[in-house]
Amino acid sequence: MLSHHGRYDFSPISQRPDYSWPEGKRLAVYIALNVEQFAWDKSVESAIAPSGMHNKQSVYSWRDYGHRVGFWRLMDLFDELDIPIQAQLNSSIYEHAPQVAERLRQRGDEFLGHGITNSEEQGGRSEDEERGLIKEVTDAIVEHEGEQPTGWMSPWLSQSETTLDLLSEAGYHYNMDWCCDDQPIWMKTRNGRILGMPYPVELNDNRAIVLHKMTPSQYADCIIDNFDEMLEQSVHQPLVFPISLHTFVVGQPFRIRQLRRALKYITDQRDKIWLTRPGDICRHIESLEPGIVPGS
């Protein structure tokens, strides 16, 4: 017998009840902007940096470019195309780059819990340690934004066996660590349920561009192809198309130019879609009758 996580049951997308997004829309599109703070002398070794280079000043300063330059260029782009966004914010941003949080606040964008720093993973901690981490991040966002975020994404998508339980108990409504579906699904916790929000592995710029070596134009083409295909598929069931961006990756000028092409292609067809934020998607799912969404 294979081990199983026990968080959700298998459910083919073609055999589920139908529903629609607000105003009868069938495709929800959202942008998740990763706003991440790294320690000077500590980081997680991963394939996005050359082996052994993850703690070098060249990698630290590349990521810091995202706060100093890339973020601001991207915000100009989102303003230009009138795109609402959701920011996955390490809470240490409030100390190290407070103007970044202020810019998001001015736009009315959604703040998501995303750990204290991306120099550490969330999994591998004791339950009490992880509970304390979640509380520290939540308290910081409440202090600065005046309300608790409804969603959470763990640094590096790293979870323990009890992460979903702890998030539910801390008052979170949705989580973005499980990339298993094109629709939101209800996931089981020991204290009720939490919504699993679609989040991209393939159309994550860090994975696609840095790890898989896509050129900026290839990445833009993938966004457009994904949009066109999902728009056609959404005739048969409501779908969520998430795009994950990092300020230090697509915030580079030569990548912004191609990203603008892709996002303009989408916004030129905004009458066909629900251009939204994941918190709004969560609230819509919560309004549906039981039995419609898998796991309800």
N, C-alpha and C positions, 0 to 999 in steps of 0.2 A: 504494500500500500504506500503510495507516494504521500509525502508530507503535504499539508495544505495550510494556507494562512488563516482560513476561516473568516475572512473579512467580507467576502461576497460570493455568491453562487454564479455558476456559468449561465449566461443569457445571450443567445444569438440576437444581434441587433435587428435582423429581419423578422423576428417573431415577437416584437414588443408592441404594446399599445401605442397609438399615435397621439400626438399633441402638437401644439404650435407655440412659438414664441410670441411676445406681444405684437399686436396689429397683424396677426396671422403670418408673421415672418417664419421662415423655415431654417435659415442658417444664421446662427449667432457667431460673430467674429469679435475676438478680443485680443489686445496686445498686453503682454506681461513684460514689464521692463525691470530687469534685474539690476538693483542698485546695491552693490556689495562692497563692504569694507574689509580689507585684508591687513593683517598685522605686518609690521616691517620685517620681522625675523621669524615668522611662523606661517606655514601654509600647508595645504593638503597636496601631496604629490599626485599629479594626474596627467593624462595624456595631452592636456591643453598647453603644457609647458614642456620643453625638452627635459629629458631625464636628468635629475639632480639640479635643475635650474629653478625649481619652484620657490626657493627662498632667496634668489638673487635679486639685486636691485633692478635689473633689466625687466624682470617679470613684474615686480612690485610697481615700478613706474609705468609700465604698460597699462596695468589695471588702474593706476591712479589717473592716467590720462582720461579715463572714463568719467571721473568726477570733475576734473578741471576743464575738459573740453567737450568730450563726446556727449555727455548728458545734455549740455546746453544746445548743441547742434540738433540733437534728436528732439528736444522739446520745441525748438523752432519748427521742425518738420511737422510734429504733431499739431502745433498751432496752425500751421499753414494749411493742413488738410483737415482740420477740425476733427481730430481723433481723440476720443477719451481713452485713458490708459489706466492700468493698475500697476503699482510699483511694489515689487518684492524687496523690502527694505531691511537690511541689517540695522538693528537699533543703534549700533555704534556710529552710524551716519550722523545722528543727532549731535554727537560730540566732534566728529572729524570733518564733516562737510554739511553744516546746518543750512547753508543756502540752498543745497539740493532739496532738502525736505521742504523748505519754504516755497520753492518754485512749484513743487507738486501740490502743496497746500493751496497755493493761489489758483491753480487750475481746477481744484476740486476733485483731484484724482483719488483713486482708492488706494489705501495703504494696506499692505499684506504683511503679516508676521513672517519673518524670514531669518530667525535666529539673531544672535548678537553680532557675529562676524562669519565670513566665509573662510576664515583660516582654520576652522574646526568643523568637523562633522557633528551631527546631532546624535546619531546612533552610538551605541557602545557605552552609554552612561548608565548609572544606576537610575532607578525610577525616581528617587528623590532629587537627584541631580538634574534630570531632564525636566521634572516638574518645576524646579527652580529656574531653569533656563527659560521655559515658556512664560513663567510669571514675570521674570525680569524684562523680557521683550514686550509682553503685553502691557505692563505698567509704564514702560517708556513711551509706547505709542499713545496710550490713554493720556499721559501727562502732556504730550506735545500736540496731539490731534483732538483731544476732548472726547474720544469714544474708542471702544475696543474694536479692533479689526474683526471681520467675520471669517476671514480665511487665513490659512497658514501654508507655507511651503518650507520644508526643512532645508537647511544648508546642504548642498550636494544631494538633495533628495534622500538624505540619510535618516532612516528610522530605526527605532528599537522595536521590540515586540509589543511595547505598550504605548507607542507614540499616539496612535489614533485615540486610545482610551484617554490619555492625558489631555489631548486637545479638546475632546468632547467635554470632559469634566471642567476644563478651563473656559468653556463657553464659546468655543469655535464652532462654526456652522459647516465649513467646508475645508478640504485639504487638497493639495495639488501634487502630491508625491507619487501617485499611482497613475501611470500613463497607459491604461489598459482599454480605453474606450473613446468613442466619438460623441457619447452622450454622458451627462452626469448620472452617477449611480449612487444609491445609498449603501454605505458600508457599515458593518456591524462593529459596535464597541461594547465594552462591558457595562456601559451606562447609557445605552440607547443607540444612536446612529450618528453618522457624520457623512456629509456628501462628498463623494469623490469627483472632483472637477477635472475635466479633460485638460491635459497639459502635454505639450509636444516634446518628444525626444528627437524626431527627425527634423522638424522645423524650428529647432533651437539653434540660434546662430552660433553659439559656442561649439556645439557638437558638429553642425554642418560645415562651418567655415574653418574652424581651428583644428578640429579632429579629423574630419573627413575631407578637408582641403578643397571645398567648393570655392570657386571664384565668386566675386560679388554678383556677377550677372547670372551665374548658375543658381545661386541662392534666390535671387529675385524671381527667376523663372520657376523655381520650385514653389515659391509662394503663390505665384499666379496659377500654375497648373493645379495646385492643391485647392485653391479657391474655386476655379472653374469646375473641377470634378466634384467637390463637395456641394456646390450650388446645384448641380444636376442631381446628385444623390439625395439632397434634402427634399426633393419632391416626394420621396417615399417615407422619410422620417426626419424629425428635427435633429439638427446636428450642431456641434460646436467646433469652430475652427480657431484654435489658439495659436498665436505667434509669440515666441519667446525671444527677447532681445537683451543683449548686454551692452552697457554703455561703452565699454572698452573694445568691443568687437565691431559692431555696426556703427559705432560712433566715429570711426575713421572716415575721413572725407570721401575716399574713393568707394567706400561701401555705402555711405549715405546716399550717394547719387543713384545707385542701383536700387536701394531700399525705397527711395522716393518713387521710382518707377513702379514698383510692385504695389506700394500702398496707395498710390494715386489710381492705379487700375481698380483696386478694391473700392476706394471711396467714390469713384465715378459711378459705381453701381450701388451706392448706399441705399437707394430706394428698394432694392431687392433683399436687403439683409438687415439684421439687428446688430449694429455696431455698438458694442456695449462693454461692460466690465464684468468679471466673474462674480462679484458680489451681487450684481443685479440678476445674473443667471441663477444664482443660488436662491434668491428671494422668489423668483418665478417658480422654480422647482418646488419650493416649500409651499406654494399656493395651490399646487395640483392635488387632485383627489388621490387617496391611497390606492395602490395597485397599478398606477400608470408608469411610474419610474421604477426600474429594477431595484429590488431590495426594500421597497416601501410596503 
